Amino acid sequence: MRSSTSHFKTAGAGVLFDTRPVPEKNWGRILLLVLVLLCTLTAGWEIFWRHHDFVPGDYEDTPAVWALQRERATGTATVLIGSSRMWEDVDLGAWQQTAGARPVQLAIAGRNPQPVLDDLAADPLFHGLVLCEVTPYLFYVEPESFTTAFMHKGRSQTLSQRASNRIAMMLESKLAFIDSETRLSTLWKRLAFPLRSGNFPVREVPKGHEMHSDRDTRMWRRIETDTQYRALFRRLWLFYAGGPQPTLEEKPASSETAYPGLGALVDRASARVANDVAKIRARGGDVVFIRFPASGPVYWSESRGFPRSLCWEPLLARTGATGVNFADYPQLEGYNLPEWSHMSATDAPRFTRALATLIVRCIAHPIQNRTPLPVARPKAQISAADRGIDDPCFQVDPRAVAP
């Protein structure tokens, strides 16, 4: 018997019914075939990306995920704020083993941490310890509006957005290909099309980390194992530093090499941060500022553009806060920074244990450790590859550096 479907339409005062025949097919088998094809293609896509170092349980860092962690930053919690070095270099598990409590990770890659510090200072329920990364350009120059917008977006989600975020996290925990880098729109942008004459190259930072659900983050293993991919990141940092500058090491930092208007920028930031530190201390909490390791051209560029005597020391003097600068402590130097700016995943736990031990000592004896005697950075700890212009990464792709 021929199957059919019915639908109706109105005509004047009555309703006319019409029928449309549906062909007789084995719809059960067709459905089964579609499901088999879907599962096969999905499995193939998953295998492909796992072969390229993508793993399940690597979550995308969204404002919604950040907001979930912000809800945990109450009471006597230890809270980490800053940008990508705090985010990638600190191993939350290693910190917990050393200091006894698992910190809350609120660092936002590539962003100014001051709005997050403002938010914690204004929260009467928070009276814990804040560890604030100070990467000079991001701390003093990066617009705060980007951080504020990120925080607002995470806190202003609708119920449907919250549900969508939960579903996405559930899928990310099981499937490696659920990643922003595997989207066709992203892959299209990564294609190496030649630049038109006179066009300025816009460089987006590609995938460089793996993140767990609590924002515990590591450097992506591909940066450590793939020399070409590592070279890409080095070229990016050279681009942001203004290109390869082999004389950086030879010319000491001074007021002449400093970022334009640095004094005013430091004064404004220090005054604002000092107010936040005072609020948190009034409730029984504390703030520690940390200068994370860097090497090669990244270190040289930061040292020249933001001399320690003009930004780091005034910040500590104005706030009265404890400061831990990696250059002052041998136990915080000598780690593997594959792309000059972030800690390798294998070294992050060891670095974190050394840092946590030092922070606990600074908090236990704040007066003795507030202004440690400066220790010159040993030349032996800067590798020949970092100093030498023969490093293949100095052979810069002209599309990766502004003309």
VENUR-V872682 format. One record per residue. N is the residue number from 0. RES is the residue in one small letter. SS is DSSP state (H for helix, E for strand, C for the rest). PSI is psi in radians with two decimals (NA if undefined). Layout:
BEGIN
n: {N/N}
res: {RES/RES}
ss: {SS/SS}
psi: {PSI/PSI}
END
This chain:
BEGIN
n: {0/1/2/3/4/5/6/7/8/9/10/11/12/13/14/15/16/17/18/19/20/21/22/23/24/25/26/27/28/29/30/31/32/33/34/35/36/37/38/39/40/41/42/43/44/45/46/47/48/49/50/51/52/53/54/55/56/57/58/59/60/61/62/63/64/65/66/67/68/69/70/71/72/73/74/75/76/77/78/79/80/81/82/83/84/85/86/87/88/89/90/91/92/93/94/95/96/97/98/99/100/101/102/103/104/105/106/107/108/109/110/111/112/113/114/115/116/117/118/119/120/121/122/123/124/125/126/127/128/129/130/131/132/133/134/135/136/137/138/139/140/141/142/143/144/145/146/147/148/149/150/151/152/153/154/155/156/157/158/159/160/161/162/163/164/165/166/167/168/169/170/171/172/173/174/175/176/177/178/179/180/181/182/183/184/185/186/187/188/189/190/191/192/193/194/195/196/197/198/199/200/201/202/203/204/205/206/207/208/209/210/211/212/213/214/215/216/217/218/219/220/221/222/223/224/225/226/227/228/229/230/231/232/233/234/235/236/237/238/239/240/241/242/243/244/245/246/247/248/249/250/251/252/253/254/255/256/257/258/259/260/261/262/263/264/265/266/267/268/269/270/271/272/273/274/275/276/277/278/279/280/281/282/283/284/285/286/287/288/289/290/291/292/293/294/295/296/297/298/299/300/301/302/303/304/305/306/307/308/309/310/311/312/313/314/315/316/317/318/319/320/321/322/323/324/325/326/327/328/329/330/331/332/333/334/335/336/337/338/339/340/341/342/343/344/345/346/347/348/349/350/351/352/353/354/355/356/357/358/359/360/361/362/363/364/365/366/367/368/369/370/371/372/373/374/375/376/377/378/379/380/381/382/383/384/385/386/387/388/389/390/391/392/393/394/395/396/397/398/399/400/401/402}
res: {m/r/s/s/t/s/h/f/k/t/a/g/a/g/v/l/f/d/t/r/p/v/p/e/k/n/w/g/r/i/l/l/l/v/l/v/l/l/c/t/l/t/a/g/w/e/i/f/w/r/h/h/d/f/v/p/g/d/y/e/d/t/p/a/v/w/a/l/q/r/e/r/a/t/g/t/a/t/v/l/i/g/s/s/r/m/w/e/d/v/d/l/g/a/w/q/q/t/a/g/a/r/p/v/q/l/a/i/a/g/r/n/p/q/p/v/l/d/d/l/a/a/d/p/l/f/h/g/l/v/l/c/e/v/t/p/y/l/f/y/v/e/p/e/s/f/t/t/a/f/m/h/k/g/r/s/q/t/l/s/q/r/a/s/n/r/i/a/m/m/l/e/s/k/l/a/f/i/d/s/e/t/r/l/s/t/l/w/k/r/l/a/f/p/l/r/s/g/n/f/p/v/r/e/v/p/k/g/h/e/m/h/s/d/r/d/t/r/m/w/r/r/i/e/t/d/t/q/y/r/a/l/f/r/r/l/w/l/f/y/a/g/g/p/q/p/t/l/e/e/k/p/a/s/s/e/t/a/y/p/g/l/g/a/l/v/d/r/a/s/a/r/v/a/n/d/v/a/k/i/r/a/r/g/g/d/v/v/f/i/r/f/p/a/s/g/p/v/y/w/s/e/s/r/g/f/p/r/s/l/c/w/e/p/l/l/a/r/t/g/a/t/g/v/n/f/a/d/y/p/q/l/e/g/y/n/l/p/e/w/s/h/m/s/a/t/d/a/p/r/f/t/r/a/l/a/t/l/i/v/r/c/i/a/h/p/i/q/n/r/t/p/l/p/v/a/r/p/k/a/q/i/s/a/a/d/r/g/i/d/d/p/c/f/q/v/d/p/r/a/v/a/p}
ss: {C/C/E/E/E/E/E/E/E/E/E/C/C/E/E/E/E/E/E/E/E/E/C/C/C/C/H/H/H/H/H/H/H/H/H/H/H/H/H/H/H/H/H/H/H/H/H/H/H/H/H/C/C/C/C/C/C/C/C/C/C/C/H/H/H/H/H/H/H/H/C/C/C/C/E/C/C/E/E/E/E/C/C/H/H/H/H/H/H/C/C/H/H/H/H/H/H/H/H/C/C/C/C/E/E/C/C/C/C/C/C/C/C/H/H/H/H/H/H/H/H/C/C/C/C/E/C/C/E/E/E/E/E/C/C/H/H/H/H/H/C/C/C/H/H/H/H/H/H/H/H/H/H/H/H/C/C/C/H/H/H/H/H/H/H/H/H/H/H/H/H/H/C/C/C/C/C/C/C/H/H/H/C/H/H/H/H/H/H/H/C/C/C/C/C/C/C/C/C/C/C/C/C/C/C/C/C/C/E/E/E/C/C/C/C/C/E/E/E/C/H/H/H/H/H/C/H/H/H/H/H/H/H/H/H/H/H/H/H/H/H/C/C/C/C/C/C/C/C/C/C/C/C/C/C/C/C/C/C/C/C/H/H/H/H/H/H/H/H/H/H/H/H/H/H/H/H/H/H/H/H/H/C/C/C/E/E/E/E/E/E/C/C/C/C/H/H/H/H/H/H/H/H/H/H/C/C/H/H/H/H/H/H/H/H/H/H/H/H/C/C/E/E/E/E/H/H/H/C/H/H/H/C/C/C/C/C/C/C/C/C/C/C/C/H/H/H/H/H/H/H/H/H/H/H/H/H/H/H/H/H/H/H/H/C/H/H/H/H/C/C/C/C/C/C/C/C/C/H/H/H/C/C/H/H/H/H/C/C/C/C/H/H/H/C/C/C/H/H/H/C/C/C}
psi: {2.33/2.31/2.78/2.83/2.70/2.54/2.91/2.78/2.71/2.59/1.83/-2.20/-0.16/-3.11/2.18/2.26/2.49/2.73/2.57/2.07/2.46/2.22/2.56/1.95/2.83/1.42/-0.49/-0.78/-0.65/-0.77/-0.75/-0.72/-0.73/-0.75/-0.71/-0.77/-0.74/-0.83/-0.69/-0.81/-0.70/-0.76/-0.72/-0.73/-0.71/-0.78/-0.71/-0.83/-0.55/-0.59/-0.41/0.55/0.18/2.52/2.66/2.72/0.19/1.86/2.61/2.38/1.81/2.82/-0.55/-0.72/-0.69/-0.77/-0.60/-0.69/-0.57/-0.57/-0.38/-0.20/1.28/2.94/-2.32/0.42/2.62/2.14/2.31/2.16/2.76/-2.53/-2.52/-0.43/-0.78/-0.65/-0.75/-0.54/-0.40/2.13/1.99/-0.64/-0.75/-0.65/-0.77/-0.72/-0.57/-0.80/-0.23/-0.28/2.49/2.15/2.89/2.18/1.90/0.22/2.53/2.07/2.29/0.33/2.76/2.21/-0.09/-0.70/-0.57/-0.71/-0.71/-0.76/-0.73/-0.68/-0.53/-0.08/1.90/-0.29/-0.16/2.21/0.73/-2.66/2.24/2.19/2.01/2.08/2.43/1.64/1.99/-0.95/-0.81/-0.63/-0.66/-0.46/-0.71/2.27/2.37/-0.33/-0.56/-0.74/-0.78/-0.73/-0.69/-0.81/-0.77/-0.72/-0.65/-0.54/-0.23/0.54/2.53/3.00/-0.68/-0.63/-0.67/-0.73/-0.74/-0.71/-0.72/-0.74/-0.74/-0.74/-0.62/-0.74/-0.69/-0.48/-0.32/-0.47/2.28/-0.52/-0.08/1.53/2.51/-0.46/-0.30/-0.03/2.53/-0.61/-0.60/-0.76/-0.64/-0.71/-0.46/-0.18/2.43/1.23/2.51/2.49/2.49/2.65/2.27/-0.14/2.45/2.25/2.22/2.12/2.02/2.42/2.14/-3.04/2.24/0.16/2.89/2.32/2.33/3.06/-0.44/0.30/0.32/2.06/2.53/2.78/2.40/2.34/-0.41/-0.54/-0.60/-0.55/-0.40/1.89/-0.62/-0.70/-0.69/-0.71/-0.60/-0.78/-0.68/-0.67/-0.64/-0.78/-0.62/-0.70/-0.82/-0.45/-0.07/0.30/2.94/2.21/1.48/-0.24/0.04/-0.76/-0.53/-0.44/2.03/2.71/2.50/3.10/-0.43/-0.47/-0.08/2.71/2.42/2.28/0.37/-0.70/-0.81/-0.67/-0.76/-0.73/-0.79/-0.81/-0.74/-0.71/-0.76/-0.80/-0.63/-0.65/-0.72/-0.75/-0.75/-0.72/-0.79/-0.70/-0.58/-0.44/0.05/0.06/-2.93/2.86/2.34/2.28/2.44/2.30/1.94/2.75/2.55/2.87/3.06/-2.62/-0.53/-0.81/-0.77/-0.78/-0.80/-0.70/-0.67/-0.73/-0.47/1.25/2.45/-0.74/-0.30/-0.25/-0.84/-0.91/-0.73/-0.61/-0.81/-0.68/-0.72/-0.68/-0.41/0.32/2.82/2.43/2.33/1.88/2.20/-0.49/-0.23/-0.22/2.00/-0.55/-0.19/0.14/2.95/0.26/2.87/2.00/1.51/-0.66/0.45/-0.16/-0.42/2.69/2.47/2.68/-0.56/-0.50/-0.30/-0.76/-0.74/-0.75/-0.74/-0.72/-0.71/-0.74/-0.78/-0.74/-0.73/-0.72/-0.76/-0.70/-0.70/-0.69/-0.64/-0.57/1.20/-0.59/-0.79/-0.45/0.06/-0.70/1.38/2.64/2.31/2.41/2.20/2.45/2.08/2.29/-0.56/-0.37/-0.05/2.01/2.76/-0.60/-0.62/-0.60/-0.55/2.45/-0.10/-0.16/2.25/-0.37/-0.23/-0.19/1.44/2.36/2.11/-0.35/-0.22/-0.07/2.39/2.43/NA}
END
